[in-house]
Amino acid sequence: MEKTPKTVKESATVTHDIVHPGDTNSYGIAFGGYLMGLLDKAACIAARRHCTNRVTTVGIDGVRFFNPAKVGYILDIKASINRVFCSSMEIGVKVTGTPLEKTECEDICHAYITFVALDENGKPTALAPVVPETDDEKRRFEEALARREMRKRP
């Protein structure tokens, strides 16, 4: 059964968090694992919005940390589908943070996370295609294929 294509914006997600002392190391800087959890959760929401099936993380690529997120930073986590393959999809996720008493946000980190959709028996299932509309979405769509080809190399 053919699935109805969806636009990128139909599943795009923005979530927020604030860095608390328990999320940081002894220098008051957020743990990488804490940030990775935020990336994975936002990507999961975007994946679920795209397909409504159960989904699971199968890979995380291109994780880059740019600036430290310190106690009190307000974090904005944005996730959107870059490309859908058969039963998997690549989701781009970016975290920006706003320091205390400032209004300009800083890039904190980004990653590409691959999810697979599962049927009621826990087996991979076909996904609706994603339709990129903007120039940026089209660029990310093409780059996702290149990253997938790199991941498949031995």
C-alpha positions as CSV (number, residue, x, y, z in Angstrom):
1,M,0.0,0.0,0.0
2,E,1.4,3.4,-1.1
3,K,1.8,6.0,1.7
4,T,0.8,9.6,1.2
5,P,3.9,11.9,1.0
6,K,4.4,14.4,3.7
7,T,6.2,17.7,3.7
8,V,9.2,18.4,6.0
9,K,7.2,21.0,8.0
10,E,4.4,18.5,8.8
11,S,6.7,16.7,11.2
12,A,9.2,19.4,12.2
13,T,9.6,19.7,15.9
14,V,10.8,22.3,18.3
15,T,11.3,21.5,22.0
16,H,12.9,23.4,24.9
17,D,14.9,22.6,28.0
18,I,16.9,24.5,30.6
19,V,20.3,23.3,31.9
20,H,20.2,22.5,35.6
21,P,23.2,21.8,37.9
22,G,22.4,18.0,37.8
23,D,22.8,18.1,34.0
24,T,26.4,19.4,34.2
25,N,29.9,18.4,35.1
26,S,32.0,20.0,37.8
27,Y,32.7,23.0,35.6
28,G,29.0,23.8,35.2
29,I,28.9,22.7,31.6
30,A,26.2,20.3,30.3
31,F,27.2,16.7,29.9
32,G,27.4,15.5,26.3
33,G,25.2,12.6,27.2
34,Y,22.5,14.9,28.5
35,L,22.6,16.9,25.2
36,M,22.5,13.6,23.2
37,G,19.4,12.6,25.1
38,L,17.7,15.9,24.1
39,L,18.8,15.3,20.4
40,D,17.4,11.8,20.4
41,K,14.1,12.8,22.0
42,A,13.4,15.6,19.6
43,A,14.3,13.3,16.7
44,C,11.9,10.7,18.0
45,I,9.1,13.2,18.1
46,A,9.7,14.2,14.5
47,A,9.9,10.6,13.4
48,R,6.6,9.7,15.2
49,R,4.9,12.8,13.7
50,H,6.0,11.6,10.2
51,C,4.8,8.1,10.4
52,T,2.7,7.5,13.6
53,N,4.3,4.1,14.0
54,R,6.6,2.9,16.8
55,V,10.1,4.1,15.9
56,T,13.5,3.3,17.2
57,T,16.9,4.9,16.9
58,V,19.3,2.9,14.7
59,G,22.2,5.3,14.4
60,I,23.6,8.7,15.3
61,D,26.1,10.5,13.0
62,G,27.8,13.8,12.6
63,V,27.5,14.8,16.3
64,R,29.3,18.1,16.7
65,F,29.6,20.2,19.8
66,F,30.2,23.9,19.1
67,N,29.8,25.8,22.4
68,P,29.3,24.8,26.0
69,A,25.8,24.9,27.4
70,K,26.1,26.2,31.0
71,V,23.8,26.1,34.0
72,G,20.8,28.3,33.3
73,Y,21.0,28.2,29.5
74,I,17.6,27.9,27.8
75,L,18.0,25.4,25.0
76,D,15.9,25.2,21.8
77,I,16.0,21.8,20.1
78,K,14.9,21.6,16.5
79,A,14.4,18.4,14.6
80,S,13.1,17.7,11.0
81,I,13.1,14.9,8.6
82,N,16.0,15.2,6.0
83,R,15.1,12.2,3.9
84,V,13.1,9.0,4.0
85,F,14.4,5.7,2.6
86,C,12.4,2.5,2.8
87,S,11.7,1.9,6.4
88,S,14.3,4.4,7.8
89,M,14.5,8.1,7.9
90,E,17.4,10.6,8.7
91,I,16.5,13.4,11.0
92,G,18.6,16.5,11.4
93,V,18.6,17.9,14.9
94,K,20.2,21.2,16.2
95,V,20.4,22.6,19.7
96,T,20.9,26.3,20.3
97,G,21.2,27.9,23.7
98,T,20.5,31.3,25.2
99,P,22.8,32.2,28.2
100,L,21.5,33.9,31.3
101,E,20.8,37.6,30.9
102,K,21.3,37.6,27.1
103,T,19.0,37.4,24.1
104,E,21.3,36.1,21.4
105,C,21.4,32.3,21.1
106,E,24.5,30.3,20.4
107,D,24.9,27.0,18.4
108,I,25.5,24.3,21.0
109,C,25.4,21.0,19.0
110,H,23.9,19.1,16.1
111,A,23.6,15.6,14.8
112,Y,22.0,13.3,12.2
113,I,19.9,10.6,13.7
114,T,18.5,7.6,11.8
115,F,15.3,6.0,13.0
116,V,13.4,3.0,11.6
117,A,9.6,2.6,11.7
118,L,8.3,-0.6,13.2
119,D,5.0,-2.4,12.6
120,E,2.8,-4.0,15.3
121,N,5.2,-7.1,15.3
122,G,8.3,-4.9,15.8
123,K,9.5,-5.4,12.2
124,P,10.6,-2.6,9.9
125,T,7.7,-1.1,7.9
126,A,7.5,1.1,4.8
127,L,7.3,4.9,5.3
128,A,5.6,7.7,3.5
129,P,8.1,9.7,1.5
130,V,9.1,13.2,2.6
131,V,8.8,16.1,0.2
132,P,11.3,18.9,0.6
133,E,9.9,22.3,-0.4
134,T,12.5,25.0,0.4
135,D,16.0,25.3,-1.0
136,D,17.4,24.3,2.4
137,E,15.2,21.3,2.7
138,K,16.2,20.2,-0.8
139,R,19.9,20.6,0.1
140,R,19.5,18.5,3.3
141,F,17.5,15.9,1.3
142,E,20.4,15.5,-1.1
143,E,23.1,15.5,1.6
144,A,21.2,12.8,3.5
145,L,21.6,10.4,0.6
146,A,25.4,11.1,0.5
147,R,25.6,10.4,4.2
148,R,23.7,7.2,3.8
149,E,26.0,6.0,1.1
150,M,29.0,6.8,3.3
151,R,27.4,4.8,6.2
152,K,26.9,1.8,4.0
153,R,30.5,1.6,3.0
154,P,32.6,-1.2,4.7
